């Protein structure tokens, strides 16, 4: 059978037998797929130690008759992220994004825009450190790319668009209905503050590279989202993502435990590794991811 090559992100790798590994890849031209890498734990020539989480490279794949798993013949790393291994928070964000992609992307369905989105996220994560704001932008962009984008600027039921931007809470967020629903159309669901709804709407329109410049409480005066607004955004998006999953994400549980540990022992929590001269955005290091 012929060889297929594609740029790919390694989303998951588990040991199999004495020397093999089973991997999940997101290929730019192939979509999400599983493959077995024969002798991967011994062969430096074919894999070069490049089967680490979120490594990016050129994958050479061959179909296996009668099996859903392909054979990964070779994986040549083109982009690696050494700082992920030195920073637990960076690693947690990378693992979460990898698990999201593996669980939400349909098998064998090419999603080049989503692949490109993931590459940009990982490059910024490596260069600038973990950011809860950037994670929200990624989640929103991923949901939009998959056709699951939440309705935020109008009622998802009646289409009403004159929604509050002040102190009055006039909508509820109902994941099963695809976004915000005005109180005339819904009597149940979690009330959503206007500040959270407006924040989500702005994040949905923001390029990932601009995440560090956002402050929706006082634009231009500080970095990052206010903690209560960030928390509201996180809760709504995780609720929406959950309805498209068959089981909870293990990486999300790890991130939550890590955040609680950092809060309990702030003196022992190491600062995220940042490029020389970079500042530490307010509220991002110990904020829930």
ZIPEUR-V239181 format. One record per backbone hydrogen bond with DSSP energy under -0.5 kcal/mol. CO is the residue of the C=O (numbers start at 0). NH is the residue of the N-H. E is the energy in kcal/mol with one decimal. If there is no record, write none. Layout:
BEGIN
co-><CO CO>
nh-><NH NH>
e-><E E>
END
This chain:
BEGIN
co-><1 3 5 6 7 8 8 9 11 13 15 18 19 20 20 21 22 23 23 24 24 25 26 30 31 32 33 34 34 35 35 36 36 38 38 41 42 43 45 46 51 54 55 55 56 56 57 58 58 59 59 60 61 62 63 69 69 70 70 73 74 75 78 80 80 81 82 82 83 86 87 88 89 90 91 92 93 94 95 96 97 98 99 100 105 105 107 110 111 112 113 114 115 116 117 118 119 120 121 122 123 123 124 126 130 131 132 133 134 135 136 137 138 139 140 141 142 142 143 149 150 154 159 160 167 169 170 171 171 172 172 173 173 174 177 178 179 180 181 181 188 189 191 192 192 193 194 195 196 197 198 199 200 201 202 206 207 209 210 213 217 217 225 226 227 228 229 230 231 232 233 234 235 236 237 238 239 240 241 248 249 250 251 252 253 254 255 256 257 258 259 260 262 264 264 267 274 278 280 280>
nh-><62 60 58 27 56 10 25 53 23 21 19 40 15 22 36 13 34 10 11 26 32 8 30 26 107 24 69 22 36 37 71 20 39 41 42 43 46 47 74 49 54 9 77 78 7 58 75 5 60 72 73 3 70 64 66 35 71 61 72 59 76 57 55 83 84 84 85 86 86 90 91 92 93 94 95 96 97 98 99 100 101 102 103 104 31 108 109 114 115 116 117 118 119 120 121 122 123 124 125 126 127 128 128 274 134 135 136 137 138 139 140 141 142 143 144 145 147 148 146 151 179 158 154 162 169 182 191 173 180 174 189 176 178 177 150 173 155 171 184 185 190 172 170 195 196 197 198 199 200 201 202 203 204 204 205 209 210 212 213 223 220 221 229 230 231 232 233 234 235 236 237 238 239 240 241 242 242 243 244 252 253 254 255 256 257 258 259 260 261 262 263 264 265 267 268 269 277 280 283 284>
e-><-0.6 -3.6 -3.1 -3.1 -2.3 -0.8 -2.3 -2.9 -2.3 -2.7 -1.5 -2.6 -2.7 -0.5 -3.7 -2.3 -2.4 -2.7 -1.4 -0.6 -2.3 -1.8 -2.2 -2.6 -2.8 -2.9 -2.3 -3.1 -0.5 -0.8 -2.4 -1.5 -1.5 -1.9 -2.7 -0.8 -0.8 -0.6 -2.1 -2.6 -2.2 -2.5 -2.9 -2.2 -2.8 -0.6 -2.4 -1.9 -0.6 -2.3 -1.3 -3.3 -3.1 -0.5 -2.0 -2.9 -0.6 -2.2 -1.0 -2.6 -0.7 -2.4 -2.3 -1.4 -0.5 -0.6 -0.8 -0.6 -0.9 -2.6 -2.6 -2.4 -2.4 -2.7 -2.2 -2.4 -2.6 -2.4 -2.5 -2.4 -2.3 -2.2 -2.7 -1.9 -0.8 -1.3 -0.6 -2.5 -2.5 -2.2 -2.4 -2.0 -2.3 -2.3 -2.5 -2.3 -2.2 -2.5 -2.3 -2.1 -3.1 -0.5 -1.4 -0.7 -1.8 -2.0 -2.0 -2.4 -2.6 -2.5 -2.4 -2.9 -2.7 -2.3 -2.5 -1.7 -3.5 -0.6 -1.2 -0.6 -2.5 -1.4 -2.6 -1.9 -0.7 -1.5 -2.2 -0.7 -2.9 -0.5 -1.1 -1.4 -1.7 -1.6 -3.0 -2.7 -3.0 -2.6 -0.9 -1.2 -0.5 -3.0 -0.5 -0.7 -2.2 -2.9 -1.7 -2.7 -2.2 -2.3 -2.9 -2.2 -0.6 -1.0 -1.4 -1.9 -1.9 -1.6 -1.5 -0.9 -2.3 -0.7 -3.0 -2.4 -1.8 -2.3 -2.5 -2.5 -2.0 -2.3 -2.6 -1.9 -2.0 -2.9 -2.1 -0.9 -0.5 -1.9 -1.5 -1.3 -1.9 -2.3 -2.2 -2.2 -2.5 -2.4 -2.2 -2.2 -2.2 -2.1 -2.1 -1.8 -0.6 -1.3 -0.9 -0.5 -2.5 -0.7 -1.5 -0.5>
END
